[in-house]
């Protein structure tokens, strides 16, 4: 699962603490800092470099220079400067965090984790630190730890759209479907996160057997994610379970058949998709099975649906020879034969 770290915005943390009394500190740093505040990073860099060459142990100057490098797309230089800062001041939580964040941007997740973990250790209630750590843990599939970090990020403050989504996804993947509903619902309200949030929201609702809600969420998710076969498959399941045993005609099963059909079209080699499509066709045929005794047209329609079911079952078996769909092929043939011989259906009804 890919979670783009670049989507997180790092707020520039202004370090006000002065760790050393340096008489000449004002010469270059104080000239550079107003430029930094005005976002004139390129202009601030040479002044800060001169300052850091003269006072390499000063965390304030080193951290500010690293931020300027980051803002001018000089990531490697930023990392090198932060290494110097942390060599002398490992307690500088802002530098620990920024180092971890930059390494995440370089897809060096394993290298980033110790820095992010240390930043949170130094400042456990910092929402931004916890949010980025939680996102990294989510990418590493350490879902329980991700939930813990993102819960701290959410504590006593409103969440951003992306954090709502990450928190909901962490809860989802850790199996806490009920708890995932609220953050995913919140994320689904934002145009930035709606497409992905609706997928996990609908699937959570499906797991909780909230079939009406699941069908609604997954229907919207399918519109926003038309190439996602799993969304259509889950939508088909939600529609089928929502209908239950209340289907009275093939038209009642048409929405589920359509959803399963789209999943199959996107991924024809998935045996489970083919199997569920076959079952939906078979259930549609069953809904008019008894009526076919007295109405040849209804019988013809039922046979057509059963042939569609058989085709789907055969495709499932082709993809997975031991799939349970193979057991349904004979049953479908027997049911088609019964429709062609109405006396068999009459005997079944009388029994």
NORVEN-V332885 format. One record per residue. N is the residue number from 0. SS is DSSP state (H for helix, E for strand, L for the rest). OMEGA is omega in whole degrees, 0 to 359 (999 if undefined). Layout:
N;SS;OMEGA, N;SS;OMEGA
This chain:
0;L;183, 1;L;177, 2;L;187, 3;L;182, 4;H;184, 5;H;181, 6;H;180, 7;L;178, 8;L;178, 9;L;175, 10;L;178, 11;L;183, 12;L;183, 13;L;182, 14;L;183, 15;L;183, 16;L;177, 17;L;186, 18;L;182, 19;L;172, 20;L;183, 21;L;186, 22;L;186, 23;L;187, 24;L;186, 25;L;188, 26;L;184, 27;L;182, 28;H;182, 29;H;174, 30;H;183, 31;H;189, 32;H;176, 33;H;177, 34;H;177, 35;H;180, 36;H;180, 37;L;179, 38;L;175, 39;L;190, 40;H;181, 41;H;179, 42;H;182, 43;H;188, 44;H;182, 45;H;178, 46;H;180, 47;H;177, 48;H;178, 49;H;179, 50;H;183, 51;H;175, 52;H;181, 53;H;182, 54;L;186, 55;L;182, 56;L;182, 57;L;183, 58;H;182, 59;H;180, 60;H;181, 61;H;180, 62;H;179, 63;H;177, 64;H;179, 65;H;177, 66;H;178, 67;H;176, 68;H;180, 69;H;184, 70;H;178, 71;L;175, 72;L;175, 73;L;188, 74;H;182, 75;H;178, 76;H;178, 77;H;180, 78;H;179, 79;H;180, 80;H;179, 81;H;176, 82;H;179, 83;H;179, 84;H;186, 85;H;175, 86;H;182, 87;H;184, 88;L;179, 89;L;179, 90;L;182, 91;L;189, 92;H;181, 93;H;178, 94;H;176, 95;H;181, 96;H;183, 97;H;177, 98;H;179, 99;H;181, 100;H;181, 101;H;178, 102;H;175, 103;H;178, 104;H;178, 105;L;180, 106;L;177, 107;L;188, 108;H;183, 109;H;178, 110;H;184, 111;H;190, 112;H;181, 113;H;180, 114;H;179, 115;H;179, 116;H;180, 117;H;178, 118;H;179, 119;H;178, 120;H;181, 121;H;180, 122;L;189, 123;L;184, 124;L;181, 125;L;186, 126;H;182, 127;H;178, 128;H;182, 129;H;181, 130;H;181, 131;H;176, 132;H;179, 133;H;179, 134;H;179, 135;H;178, 136;H;177, 137;H;178, 138;H;179, 139;L;179, 140;L;173, 141;L;196, 142;H;181, 143;H;178, 144;H;178, 145;H;178, 146;H;181, 147;H;181, 148;H;183, 149;H;174, 150;H;176, 151;H;178, 152;H;184, 153;H;188, 154;L;172, 155;L;176, 156;L;177, 157;L;181, 158;L;171, 159;L;183, 160;H;184, 161;H;181, 162;H;173, 163;H;183, 164;H;181, 165;H;180, 166;H;178, 167;H;180, 168;H;178, 169;H;177, 170;H;179, 171;H;184, 172;H;175, 173;L;176, 174;L;180, 175;L;187, 176;H;180, 177;H;180, 178;H;182, 179;H;187, 180;H;186, 181;H;179, 182;H;178, 183;H;176, 184;H;178, 185;H;180, 186;H;180, 187;L;178, 188;L;183, 189;L;178, 190;L;182, 191;L;186, 192;L;187, 193;H;186, 194;H;181, 195;H;182, 196;H;182, 197;H;178, 198;H;183, 199;H;176, 200;H;181, 201;H;180, 202;H;174, 203;H;179, 204;H;176, 205;H;178, 206;H;180, 207;L;180, 208;L;174, 209;L;194, 210;H;178, 211;H;181, 212;H;180, 213;H;180, 214;H;180, 215;H;182, 216;H;184, 217;H;175, 218;H;177, 219;H;180, 220;H;180, 221;H;178, 222;H;183, 223;H;182, 224;L;188, 225;L;179, 226;L;183, 227;L;184, 228;H;181, 229;H;178, 230;H;180, 231;H;178, 232;H;179, 233;H;176, 234;H;177, 235;H;179, 236;H;181, 237;H;180, 238;H;180, 239;H;180, 240;H;176, 241;H;180, 242;H;180, 243;L;179, 244;L;184, 245;L;181, 246;L;183, 247;L;182, 248;L;178, 249;H;180, 250;H;179, 251;H;182, 252;H;184, 253;H;180, 254;H;179, 255;H;178, 256;H;180, 257;H;181, 258;H;178, 259;H;179, 260;H;178, 261;H;176, 262;H;179, 263;H;180, 264;H;180, 265;H;182, 266;L;186, 267;L;183, 268;L;179, 269;L;185, 270;H;180, 271;H;177, 272;H;180, 273;H;181, 274;H;181, 275;H;174, 276;H;178, 277;H;179, 278;H;179, 279;H;176, 280;H;182, 281;H;178, 282;H;177, 283;H;178, 284;H;180, 285;H;182, 286;L;179, 287;L;184, 288;L;183, 289;H;180, 290;H;184, 291;H;179, 292;H;187, 293;L;184, 294;L;181, 295;H;180, 296;H;177, 297;H;178, 298;H;180, 299;H;179, 300;H;179, 301;H;179, 302;H;177, 303;H;179, 304;H;179, 305;H;176, 306;H;175, 307;H;177, 308;H;181, 309;H;179, 310;H;180, 311;H;179, 312;H;180, 313;H;178, 314;H;178, 315;H;181, 316;H;178, 317;H;180, 318;H;182, 319;L;187, 320;L;181, 321;L;183, 322;L;181, 323;L;178, 324;H;180, 325;H;180, 326;H;183, 327;H;184, 328;H;179, 329;H;180, 330;H;179, 331;H;178, 332;H;179, 333;H;180, 334;H;177, 335;H;178, 336;H;180, 337;H;179, 338;H;178, 339;H;178, 340;L;187, 341;H;181, 342;H;179, 343;H;180, 344;H;179, 345;H;179, 346;H;178, 347;H;180, 348;H;182, 349;H;178, 350;L;999
